[in-house]
């Protein structure tokens, strides 16, 4: 009987790991296909900049399988950023000036932060989730809105606009709430939403303030925004 139970346990564990391997392979293929798809759109001038990631796996080791996706993207950015291989579509889609070396700054920092959050925070931590939401949703929309409607500049940073900072707060807040709600519906998080909304507002405000400061020439926003979000999140969710 004990041997039978042990065999069942081993079979279940093997099945879970196999499921994660298959999910990781499919997700990697899907993510790469999406990148190629958006590169095609960029070449036709239909979009400017796009970043997408989705990983949902099941076991304890799942975070490491999920980390394969940003890890491969890190390698990809290094290869193209160092001009070992050229890809005009990729360079145009994720850089501002169309220079390969730009891939080694903002885009690479973005993927490294994503890799860090996947491995060290994963889906059970509201700190990691809100940090990614502020970096992708908040900072992403701040850049879009600032470029298009940012004529009214901030008095302490002429490279940033009021609409950009406001968008950073609003969309960072909304993306954080939506991602937290999504993971809570899957059972990975249990939130007191009355308090959570206030805590996320504090994180969004901290991220918006840091993003508005004249620091981007020294430290990239893809570093400062998630770092301050992690710090604020660690304080409010502790």
Helices and strands as residue ranges (DSSP letters): H 2-43, H 62-81, H 88-94, G 100-104, H 106-120, G 122-124, H 126-133, I 134-138, H 139-149, E 153-154, E 157-161, H 162-185, H 193-212, H 221-236
